[in-house]
Amino acid sequence: KDKRLVKTLIELAKGLGYRVVAEGVETENTLSLISRWGCTEAQGYLITKPLSAALLTQWLEKGGFRP
C-alpha cells in the first residue's frame, strides 16, 4: 500500500508540473524505485550526511553523489 501511495503521489505531482524531491533516501533500492517512478531528485543519508556550507562546496567540487 505504501509503495502504491508514493508512486501515485509522484505521478500526481509531476502531472501538475511540480518538482518532486524525495527526502530521507537511505538505500540504493529506494533510490532505484523512486527513480523508476519518475522522481528525479532526492536527498538523504545515501547521498550524503548533513554538511556545512564549506563541506558541501568541497563535496560538490569533488563530484558530489555518484550512484
PDB file of N, CA, C and O in Angstrom:
ATOM      1  N   LYS A   1       0.814  -1.195   0.000  1.00  0.00           N
ATOM      2  CA  LYS A   1       0.000   0.000   0.000  1.00  0.00           C
ATOM      3  C   LYS A   1       0.859   1.261   0.000  1.00  0.00           C
ATOM      4  O   LYS A   1       0.591   2.202  -0.748  1.00  0.00           O
ATOM      5  N   ASP A   2       1.890   1.277   0.841  1.00  0.00           N
ATOM      6  CA  ASP A   2       2.732   2.472   0.936  1.00  0.00           C
ATOM      7  C   ASP A   2       3.411   2.778  -0.392  1.00  0.00           C
ATOM      8  O   ASP A   2       3.475   3.936  -0.806  1.00  0.00           O
ATOM      9  N   LYS A   3       3.918   1.745  -1.059  1.00  0.00           N
ATOM     10  CA  LYS A   3       4.590   1.948  -2.346  1.00  0.00           C
ATOM     11  C   LYS A   3       3.622   2.511  -3.375  1.00  0.00           C
ATOM     12  O   LYS A   3       3.964   3.422  -4.129  1.00  0.00           O
ATOM     13  N   ARG A   4       2.412   1.966  -3.400  1.00  0.00           N
ATOM     14  CA  ARG A   4       1.400   2.452  -4.339  1.00  0.00           C
ATOM     15  C   ARG A   4       1.081   3.921  -4.090  1.00  0.00           C
ATOM     16  O   ARG A   4       0.920   4.695  -5.034  1.00  0.00           O
ATOM     17  N   LEU A   5       0.992   4.297  -2.835  1.00  0.00           N
ATOM     18  CA  LEU A   5       0.697   5.676  -2.474  1.00  0.00           C
ATOM     19  C   LEU A   5       1.817   6.614  -2.921  1.00  0.00           C
ATOM     20  O   LEU A   5       1.551   7.662  -3.510  1.00  0.00           O
ATOM     21  N   VAL A   6       3.051   6.247  -2.646  1.00  0.00           N
ATOM     22  CA  VAL A   6       4.190   7.087  -3.024  1.00  0.00           C
ATOM     23  C   VAL A   6       4.256   7.223  -4.548  1.00  0.00           C
ATOM     24  O   VAL A   6       4.454   8.322  -5.065  1.00  0.00           O
ATOM     25  N   LYS A   7       4.093   6.121  -5.255  1.00  0.00           N
ATOM     26  CA  LYS A   7       4.116   6.159  -6.721  1.00  0.00           C
ATOM     27  C   LYS A   7       3.018   7.090  -7.257  1.00  0.00           C
ATOM     28  O   LYS A   7       3.265   7.895  -8.156  1.00  0.00           O
ATOM     29  N   THR A   8       1.832   6.976  -6.711  1.00  0.00           N
ATOM     30  CA  THR A   8       0.714   7.814  -7.143  1.00  0.00           C
ATOM     31  C   THR A   8       0.980   9.287  -6.852  1.00  0.00           C
ATOM     32  O   THR A   8       0.686  10.143  -7.686  1.00  0.00           O
ATOM     33  N   LEU A   9       1.532   9.591  -5.683  1.00  0.00           N
ATOM     34  CA  LEU A   9       1.836  10.978  -5.337  1.00  0.00           C
ATOM     35  C   LEU A   9       2.903  11.574  -6.254  1.00  0.00           C
ATOM     36  O   LEU A   9       2.809  12.739  -6.641  1.00  0.00           O
ATOM     37  N   ILE A  10       3.911  10.785  -6.599  1.00  0.00           N
ATOM     38  CA  ILE A  10       4.937  11.253  -7.530  1.00  0.00           C
ATOM     39  C   ILE A  10       4.304  11.547  -8.882  1.00  0.00           C
ATOM     40  O   ILE A  10       4.557  12.599  -9.469  1.00  0.00           O
ATOM     41  N   GLU A  11       3.485  10.628  -9.380  1.00  0.00           N
ATOM     42  CA  GLU A  11       2.827  10.819 -10.673  1.00  0.00           C
ATOM     43  C   GLU A  11       1.919  12.049 -10.664  1.00  0.00           C
ATOM     44  O   GLU A  11       1.912  12.825 -11.620  1.00  0.00           O
ATOM     45  N   LEU A  12       1.156  12.225  -9.591  1.00  0.00           N
ATOM     46  CA  LEU A  12       0.253  13.360  -9.474  1.00  0.00           C
ATOM     47  C   LEU A  12       1.031  14.680  -9.474  1.00  0.00           C
ATOM     48  O   LEU A  12       0.703  15.604 -10.218  1.00  0.00           O
ATOM     49  N   ALA A  13       2.045  14.753  -8.645  1.00  0.00           N
ATOM     50  CA  ALA A  13       2.841  15.979  -8.546  1.00  0.00           C
ATOM     51  C   ALA A  13       3.513  16.306  -9.881  1.00  0.00           C
ATOM     52  O   ALA A  13       3.493  17.455 -10.320  1.00  0.00           O
ATOM     53  N   LYS A  14       4.103  15.304 -10.521  1.00  0.00           N
ATOM     54  CA  LYS A  14       4.742  15.527 -11.822  1.00  0.00           C
ATOM     55  C   LYS A  14       3.703  15.979 -12.852  1.00  0.00           C
ATOM     56  O   LYS A  14       3.971  16.872 -13.656  1.00  0.00           O
ATOM     57  N   GLY A  15       2.531  15.368 -12.826  1.00  0.00           N
ATOM     58  CA  GLY A  15       1.463  15.724 -13.744  1.00  0.00           C
ATOM     59  C   GLY A  15       0.984  17.158 -13.568  1.00  0.00           C
ATOM     60  O   GLY A  15       0.525  17.787 -14.522  1.00  0.00           O
ATOM     61  N   LEU A  16       1.090  17.670 -12.355  1.00  0.00           N
ATOM     62  CA  LEU A  16       0.701  19.049 -12.070  1.00  0.00           C
ATOM     63  C   LEU A  16       1.851  20.029 -12.296  1.00  0.00           C
ATOM     64  O   LEU A  16       1.700  21.233 -12.091  1.00  0.00           O
ATOM     65  N   GLY A  17       2.996  19.505 -12.721  1.00  0.00           N
ATOM     66  CA  GLY A  17       4.141  20.365 -13.012  1.00  0.00           C
ATOM     67  C   GLY A  17       5.004  20.712 -11.827  1.00  0.00           C
ATOM     68  O   GLY A  17       5.828  21.624 -11.905  1.00  0.00           O
ATOM     69  N   TYR A  18       4.831  20.000 -10.727  1.00  0.00           N
ATOM     70  CA  TYR A  18       5.651  20.259  -9.550  1.00  0.00           C
ATOM     71  C   TYR A  18       6.993  19.548  -9.642  1.00  0.00           C
ATOM     72  O   TYR A  18       7.125  18.504 -10.281  1.00  0.00           O
ATOM     73  N   ARG A  19       7.966  20.132  -8.999  1.00  0.00           N
ATOM     74  CA  ARG A  19       9.273  19.498  -8.830  1.00  0.00           C
ATOM     75  C   ARG A  19       9.130  18.530  -7.656  1.00  0.00           C
ATOM     76  O   ARG A  19       8.637  18.917  -6.596  1.00  0.00           O
ATOM     77  N   VAL A  20       9.553  17.286  -7.831  1.00  0.00           N
ATOM     78  CA  VAL A  20       9.409  16.269  -6.793  1.00  0.00           C
ATOM     79  C   VAL A  20      10.784  15.929  -6.224  1.00  0.00           C
ATOM     80  O   VAL A  20      11.685  15.513  -6.953  1.00  0.00           O
ATOM     81  N   VAL A  21      10.930  16.110  -4.922  1.00  0.00           N
ATOM     82  CA  VAL A  21      12.175  15.771  -4.237  1.00  0.00           C
ATOM     83  C   VAL A  21      11.845  14.750  -3.149  1.00  0.00           C
ATOM     84  O   VAL A  21      11.060  15.036  -2.245  1.00  0.00           O
ATOM     85  N   ALA A  22      12.433  13.582  -3.235  1.00  0.00           N
ATOM     86  CA  ALA A  22      12.236  12.553  -2.211  1.00  0.00           C
ATOM     87  C   ALA A  22      13.201  12.832  -1.063  1.00  0.00           C
ATOM     88  O   ALA A  22      14.397  13.029  -1.280  1.00  0.00           O
ATOM     89  N   GLU A  23      12.684  12.848   0.133  1.00  0.00           N
ATOM     90  CA  GLU A  23      13.509  13.084   1.320  1.00  0.00           C
ATOM     91  C   GLU A  23      13.681  11.787   2.097  1.00  0.00           C
ATOM     92  O   GLU A  23      12.801  10.926   2.098  1.00  0.00           O
ATOM     93  N   GLY A  24      14.814  11.661   2.749  1.00  0.00           N
ATOM     94  CA  GLY A  24      15.052  10.508   3.607  1.00  0.00           C
ATOM     95  C   GLY A  24      15.474   9.253   2.862  1.00  0.00           C
ATOM     96  O   GLY A  24      15.258   8.143   3.347  1.00  0.00           O
ATOM     97  N   VAL A  25      16.074   9.418   1.687  1.00  0.00           N
ATOM     98  CA  VAL A  25      16.511   8.259   0.906  1.00  0.00           C
ATOM     99  C   VAL A  25      17.765   7.675   1.560  1.00  0.00           C
ATOM    100  O   VAL A  25      18.785   8.350   1.690  1.00  0.00           O
ATOM    101  N   GLU A  26      17.667   6.413   1.965  1.00  0.00           N
ATOM    102  CA  GLU A  26      18.771   5.791   2.689  1.00  0.00           C
ATOM    103  C   GLU A  26      19.326   4.540   2.024  1.00  0.00           C
ATOM    104  O   GLU A  26      20.383   4.054   2.424  1.00  0.00           O
ATOM    105  N   THR A  27      18.634   4.006   1.014  1.00  0.00           N
ATOM    106  CA  THR A  27      19.129   2.780   0.368  1.00  0.00           C
ATOM    107  C   THR A  27      19.107   2.917  -1.147  1.00  0.00           C
ATOM    108  O   THR A  27      18.328   3.689  -1.705  1.00  0.00           O
ATOM    109  N   GLU A  28      19.971   2.157  -1.796  1.00  0.00           N
ATOM    110  CA  GLU A  28      20.004   2.111  -3.268  1.00  0.00           C
ATOM    111  C   GLU A  28      18.672   1.613  -3.811  1.00  0.00           C
ATOM    112  O   GLU A  28      18.204   2.087  -4.846  1.00  0.00           O
ATOM    113  N   ASN A  29      18.061   0.659  -3.115  1.00  0.00           N
ATOM    114  CA  ASN A  29      16.787   0.111  -3.548  1.00  0.00           C
ATOM    115  C   ASN A  29      15.708   1.193  -3.603  1.00  0.00           C
ATOM    116  O   ASN A  29      14.950   1.273  -4.570  1.00  0.00           O
ATOM    117  N   THR A  30      15.646   2.014  -2.573  1.00  0.00           N
ATOM    118  CA  THR A  30      14.676   3.101  -2.546  1.00  0.00           C
ATOM    119  C   THR A  30      14.946   4.098  -3.662  1.00  0.00           C
ATOM    120  O   THR A  30      14.014   4.532  -4.340  1.00  0.00           O
ATOM    121  N   LEU A  31      16.187   4.461  -3.861  1.00  0.00           N
ATOM    122  CA  LEU A  31      16.550   5.404  -4.917  1.00  0.00           C
ATOM    123  C   LEU A  31      16.167   4.850  -6.290  1.00  0.00           C
ATOM    124  O   LEU A  31      15.625   5.572  -7.127  1.00  0.00           O
ATOM    125  N   SER A  32      16.445   3.592  -6.512  1.00  0.00           N
ATOM    126  CA  SER A  32      16.104   2.953  -7.779  1.00  0.00           C
ATOM    127  C   SER A  32      14.595   2.954  -8.011  1.00  0.00           C
ATOM    128  O   SER A  32      14.121   3.259  -9.106  1.00  0.00           O
ATOM    129  N   LEU A  33      13.863   2.613  -6.979  1.00  0.00           N
ATOM    130  CA  LEU A  33      12.403   2.540  -7.077  1.00  0.00           C
ATOM    131  C   LEU A  33      11.791   3.897  -7.391  1.00  0.00           C
ATOM    132  O   LEU A  33      10.991   4.007  -8.319  1.00  0.00           O
ATOM    133  N   ILE A  34      12.146   4.920  -6.646  1.00  0.00           N
ATOM    134  CA  ILE A  34      11.553   6.228  -6.894  1.00  0.00           C
ATOM    135  C   ILE A  34      12.011   6.808  -8.230  1.00  0.00           C
ATOM    136  O   ILE A  34      11.275   7.566  -8.862  1.00  0.00           O
ATOM    137  N   SER A  35      13.213   6.461  -8.659  1.00  0.00           N
ATOM    138  CA  SER A  35      13.695   6.901  -9.971  1.00  0.00           C
ATOM    139  C   SER A  35      12.844   6.299 -11.085  1.00  0.00           C
ATOM    140  O   SER A  35      12.485   6.990 -12.039  1.00  0.00           O
ATOM    141  N   ARG A  36      12.524   5.025 -10.964  1.00  0.00           N
ATOM    142  CA  ARG A  36      11.659   4.372 -11.963  1.00  0.00           C
ATOM    143  C   ARG A  36      10.281   5.014 -12.006  1.00  0.00           C
ATOM    144  O   ARG A  36       9.630   5.032 -13.051  1.00  0.00           O
ATOM    145  N   TRP A  37       9.844   5.533 -10.884  1.00  0.00           N
ATOM    146  CA  TRP A  37       8.530   6.166 -10.807  1.00  0.00           C
ATOM    147  C   TRP A  37       8.543   7.613 -11.269  1.00  0.00           C
ATOM    148  O   TRP A  37       7.494   8.255 -11.296  1.00  0.00           O
ATOM    149  N   GLY A  38       9.712   8.145 -11.636  1.00  0.00           N
ATOM    150  CA  GLY A  38       9.784   9.496 -12.179  1.00  0.00           C
ATOM    151  C   GLY A  38      10.322  10.564 -11.260  1.00  0.00           C
ATOM    152  O   GLY A  38      10.365  11.734 -11.641  1.00  0.00           O
ATOM    153  N   CYS A  39      10.730  10.204 -10.069  1.00  0.00           N
ATOM    154  CA  CYS A  39      11.310  11.176  -9.148  1.00  0.00           C
ATOM    155  C   CYS A  39      12.778  11.370  -9.545  1.00  0.00           C
ATOM    156  O   CYS A  39      13.556  10.416  -9.544  1.00  0.00           O
ATOM    157  N   THR A  40      13.148  12.597  -9.882  1.00  0.00           N
ATOM    158  CA  THR A  40      14.493  12.849 -10.389  1.00  0.00           C
ATOM    159  C   THR A  40      15.411  13.531  -9.387  1.00  0.00           C
ATOM    160  O   THR A  40      16.583  13.769  -9.681  1.00  0.00           O
ATOM    161  N   GLU A  41      14.888  13.847  -8.206  1.00  0.00           N
ATOM    162  CA  GLU A  41      15.709  14.489  -7.182  1.00  0.00           C
ATOM    163  C   GLU A  41      15.465  13.807  -5.843  1.00  0.00           C
ATOM    164  O   GLU A  41      14.344  13.413  -5.519  1.00  0.00           O
ATOM    165  N   ALA A  42      16.546  13.678  -5.072  1.00  0.00           N
ATOM    166  CA  ALA A  42      16.422  13.016  -3.775  1.00  0.00           C
ATOM    167  C   ALA A  42      17.469  13.573  -2.819  1.00  0.00           C
ATOM    168  O   ALA A  42      18.488  14.127  -3.229  1.00  0.00           O
ATOM    169  N   GLN A  43      17.189  13.410  -1.555  1.00  0.00           N
ATOM    170  CA  GLN A  43      18.168  13.748  -0.527  1.00  0.00           C
ATOM    171  C   GLN A  43      18.046  12.732   0.588  1.00  0.00           C
ATOM    172  O   GLN A  43      16.990  12.134   0.790  1.00  0.00           O
ATOM    173  N   GLY A  44      19.123  12.547   1.300  1.00  0.00           N
ATOM    174  CA  GLY A  44      19.116  11.604   2.404  1.00  0.00           C
ATOM    175  C   GLY A  44      20.512  11.076   2.662  1.00  0.00           C
ATOM    176  O   GLY A  44      21.462  11.426   1.962  1.00  0.00           O
ATOM    177  N   TYR A  45      20.627  10.238   3.663  1.00  0.00           N
ATOM    178  CA  TYR A  45      21.936   9.727   4.072  1.00  0.00           C
ATOM    179  C   TYR A  45      22.614   8.871   3.011  1.00  0.00           C
ATOM    180  O   TYR A  45      23.835   8.722   3.043  1.00  0.00           O
ATOM    181  N   LEU A  46      21.866   8.308   2.079  1.00  0.00           N
ATOM    182  CA  LEU A  46      22.504   7.577   0.975  1.00  0.00           C
ATOM    183  C   LEU A  46      23.370   8.526   0.155  1.00  0.00           C
ATOM    184  O   LEU A  46      24.447   8.151  -0.310  1.00  0.00           O
ATOM    185  N   ILE A  47      22.897   9.748  -0.016  1.00  0.00           N
ATOM    186  CA  ILE A  47      23.596  10.722  -0.848  1.00  0.00           C
ATOM    187  C   ILE A  47      24.721  11.376  -0.060  1.00  0.00           C
ATOM    188  O   ILE A  47      25.870  11.378  -0.503  1.00  0.00           O
ATOM    189  N   THR A  48      24.407  11.920   1.084  1.00  0.00           N
ATOM    190  CA  THR A  48      25.417  12.454   1.999  1.00  0.00           C
ATOM    191  C   THR A  48      24.772  12.810   3.324  1.00  0.00           C
ATOM    192  O   THR A  48      23.574  13.089   3.388  1.00  0.00           O
ATOM    193  N   LYS A  49      25.558  12.800   4.364  1.00  0.00           N
ATOM    194  CA  LYS A  49      25.081  13.270   5.665  1.00  0.00           C
ATOM    195  C   LYS A  49      24.949  14.800   5.588  1.00  0.00           C
ATOM    196  O   LYS A  49      25.464  15.406   4.649  1.00  0.00           O
ATOM    197  N   PRO A  50      24.275  15.429   6.547  1.00  0.00           N
ATOM    198  CA  PRO A  50      24.198  16.887   6.541  1.00  0.00           C
ATOM    199  C   PRO A  50      25.595  17.506   6.572  1.00  0.00           C
ATOM    200  O   PRO A  50      26.470  17.054   7.309  1.00  0.00           O
ATOM    201  N   LEU A  51      25.788  18.543   5.761  1.00  0.00           N
ATOM    202  CA  LEU A  51      27.096  19.182   5.644  1.00  0.00           C
ATOM    203  C   LEU A  51      26.987  20.684   5.864  1.00  0.00           C
ATOM    204  O   LEU A  51      25.966  21.302   5.562  1.00  0.00           O
ATOM    205  N   SER A  52      28.064  21.258   6.399  1.00  0.00           N
ATOM    206  CA  SER A  52      28.138  22.721   6.484  1.00  0.00           C
ATOM    207  C   SER A  52      28.309  23.265   5.068  1.00  0.00           C
ATOM    208  O   SER A  52      28.591  22.501   4.145  1.00  0.00           O
ATOM    209  N   ALA A  53      28.143  24.556   4.889  1.00  0.00           N
ATOM    210  CA  ALA A  53      28.287  25.164   3.562  1.00  0.00           C
ATOM    211  C   ALA A  53      29.680  24.893   2.986  1.00  0.00           C
ATOM    212  O   ALA A  53      29.812  24.580   1.803  1.00  0.00           O
ATOM    213  N   ALA A  54      30.700  25.013   3.807  1.00  0.00           N
ATOM    214  CA  ALA A  54      32.071  24.793   3.330  1.00  0.00           C
ATOM    215  C   ALA A  54      32.285  23.345   2.904  1.00  0.00           C
ATOM    216  O   ALA A  54      32.875  23.084   1.856  1.00  0.00           O
ATOM    217  N   LEU A  55      31.807  22.408   3.712  1.00  0.00           N
ATOM    218  CA  LEU A  55      31.968  20.994   3.358  1.00  0.00           C
ATOM    219  C   LEU A  55      31.118  20.618   2.150  1.00  0.00           C
ATOM    220  O   LEU A  55      31.519  19.774   1.348  1.00  0.00           O
ATOM    221  N   LEU A  56      29.943  21.239   2.013  1.00  0.00           N
ATOM    222  CA  LEU A  56      29.103  20.999   0.841  1.00  0.00           C
ATOM    223  C   LEU A  56      29.821  21.450  -0.427  1.00  0.00           C
ATOM    224  O   LEU A  56      29.799  20.754  -1.442  1.00  0.00           O
ATOM    225  N   THR A  57      30.451  22.610  -0.364  1.00  0.00           N
ATOM    226  CA  THR A  57      31.200  23.114  -1.511  1.00  0.00           C
ATOM    227  C   THR A  57      32.307  22.137  -1.896  1.00  0.00           C
ATOM    228  O   THR A  57      32.480  21.834  -3.076  1.00  0.00           O
ATOM    229  N   GLN A  58      33.048  21.646  -0.923  1.00  0.00           N
ATOM    230  CA  GLN A  58      34.119  20.676  -1.183  1.00  0.00           C
ATOM    231  C   GLN A  58      33.546  19.400  -1.787  1.00  0.00           C
ATOM    232  O   GLN A  58      34.101  18.860  -2.744  1.00  0.00           O
ATOM    233  N   TRP A  59      32.453  18.926  -1.239  1.00  0.00           N
ATOM    234  CA  TRP A  59      31.814  17.696  -1.710  1.00  0.00           C
ATOM    235  C   TRP A  59      31.394  17.844  -3.168  1.00  0.00           C
ATOM    236  O   TRP A  59      31.620  16.950  -3.983  1.00  0.00           O
ATOM    237  N   LEU A  60      30.782  18.980  -3.487  1.00  0.00           N
ATOM    238  CA  LEU A  60      30.353  19.229  -4.863  1.00  0.00           C
ATOM    239  C   LEU A  60      31.534  19.346  -5.811  1.00  0.00           C
ATOM    240  O   LEU A  60      31.481  18.845  -6.934  1.00  0.00           O
ATOM    241  N   GLU A  61      32.599  20.004  -5.369  1.00  0.00           N
ATOM    242  CA  GLU A  61      33.803  20.152  -6.200  1.00  0.00           C
ATOM    243  C   GLU A  61      34.442  18.798  -6.501  1.00  0.00           C
ATOM    244  O   GLU A  61      35.081  18.629  -7.540  1.00  0.00           O
ATOM    245  N   LYS A  62      34.272  17.846  -5.604  1.00  0.00           N
ATOM    246  CA  LYS A  62      34.822  16.502  -5.812  1.00  0.00           C
ATOM    247  C   LYS A  62      33.891  15.628  -6.635  1.00  0.00           C
ATOM    248  O   LYS A  62      34.205  14.467  -6.898  1.00  0.00           O
ATOM    249  N   GLY A  63      32.741  16.173  -7.049  1.00  0.00           N
ATOM    250  CA  GLY A  63      31.843  15.415  -7.902  1.00  0.00           C
ATOM    251  C   GLY A  63      30.521  15.051  -7.267  1.00  0.00           C
ATOM    252  O   GLY A  63      29.648  14.512  -7.947  1.00  0.00           O
ATOM    253  N   GLY A  64      30.340  15.329  -5.977  1.00  0.00           N
ATOM    254  CA  GLY A  64      29.068  15.044  -5.327  1.00  0.00           C
ATOM    255  C   GLY A  64      28.746  13.566  -5.290  1.00  0.00           C
ATOM    256  O   GLY A  64      29.631  12.720  -5.166  1.00  0.00           O
ATOM    257  N   PHE A  65      27.464  13.273  -5.401  1.00  0.00           N
ATOM    258  CA  PHE A  65      26.963  11.898  -5.299  1.00  0.00           C
ATOM    259  C   PHE A  65      27.209  11.142  -6.602  1.00  0.00           C
ATOM    260  O   PHE A  65      26.969  11.656  -7.695  1.00  0.00           O
ATOM    261  N   ARG A  66      27.684   9.937  -6.463  1.00  0.00           N
ATOM    262  CA  ARG A  66      27.890   9.049  -7.614  1.00  0.00           C
ATOM    263  C   ARG A  66      27.272   7.697  -7.271  1.00  0.00           C
ATOM    264  O   ARG A  66      27.831   6.929  -6.489  1.00  0.00           O
ATOM    265  N   PRO A  67      26.094   7.410  -7.873  1.00  0.00           N
ATOM    266  CA  PRO A  67      25.429   6.129  -7.539  1.00  0.00           C
ATOM    267  C   PRO A  67      26.224   4.912  -7.966  1.00  0.00           C
ATOM    268  O   PRO A  67      25.788   3.782  -7.749  1.00  0.00           O
TER     269      PRO A  67
END
